[in-house]
Amino acid sequence: MNEFRMAPKNENKSFPKAEKFQLAEKVEYAEGSVVSKIIIRNDKGNITLFAFDKGEFLSEHTAPFDAIVQVLDGIGEVVIDGKPFAMNTGDSIIMPANVPHAVNATEKFKMLLTMIK
């Protein structure tokens, strides 16, 4: 199905300021879907949580800025310029600006995406 749900721009009600929380607990898996929750989005960049059901993906695309992926739970794959990288809980990778990349869920997994302009 590869349904992708994204919170409306600037919506981050689940992320109150000056309160402690666990990132992986702030986004839930949904069957047959990629779920995202924006933590922060402004003119300087954005920080977004993702939860991928097994087999779901973000198709190849480019972004005008470097971005870092941090895997919070599970197992996935990041493909950068055609080269696949197996990603496990605790792994991070920087996706360079203007280079094609994609994300595949080989198992269920959650990630934090940080892009600073």
ChimeraX attribute file (.defattr): number of C-alpha atoms within 10 A of each C-alpha:
attribute: neighborCount
match mode: 1-to-1
recipient: residues
	/A:1	9
	/A:2	15
	/A:3	13
	/A:4	15
	/A:5	12
	/A:6	15
	/A:7	13
	/A:8	9
	/A:9	10
	/A:10	12
	/A:11	14
	/A:12	16
	/A:13	10
	/A:14	12
	/A:15	16
	/A:16	10
	/A:17	8
	/A:18	6
	/A:19	6
	/A:20	8
	/A:21	11
	/A:22	8
	/A:23	14
	/A:24	17
	/A:25	9
	/A:26	15
	/A:27	20
	/A:28	17
	/A:29	17
	/A:30	14
	/A:31	15
	/A:32	15
	/A:33	19
	/A:34	27
	/A:35	22
	/A:36	23
	/A:37	23
	/A:38	23
	/A:39	22
	/A:40	17
	/A:41	16
	/A:42	11
	/A:43	7
	/A:44	9
	/A:45	13
	/A:46	17
	/A:47	17
	/A:48	20
	/A:49	25
	/A:50	24
	/A:51	26
	/A:52	32
	/A:53	22
	/A:54	21
	/A:55	16
	/A:56	24
	/A:57	21
	/A:58	15
	/A:59	12
	/A:60	16
	/A:61	13
	/A:62	17
	/A:63	14
	/A:64	11
	/A:65	14
	/A:66	16
	/A:67	19
	/A:68	17
	/A:69	20
	/A:70	19
	/A:71	24
	/A:72	22
	/A:73	19
	/A:74	19
	/A:75	22
	/A:76	25
	/A:77	20
	/A:78	24
	/A:79	17
	/A:80	20
	/A:81	16
	/A:82	12
	/A:83	10
	/A:84	14
	/A:85	13
	/A:86	13
	/A:87	24
	/A:88	19
	/A:89	15
	/A:90	12
	/A:91	14
	/A:92	17
	/A:93	15
	/A:94	15
	/A:95	22
	/A:96	17
	/A:97	14
	/A:98	13
	/A:99	16
	/A:100	16
	/A:101	21
	/A:102	19
	/A:103	21
	/A:104	24
	/A:105	23
	/A:106	18
	/A:107	17
	/A:108	20
	/A:109	26
	/A:110	30
	/A:111	29
	/A:112	22
	/A:113	21
	/A:114	18
	/A:115	20
	/A:116	14
	/A:117	11
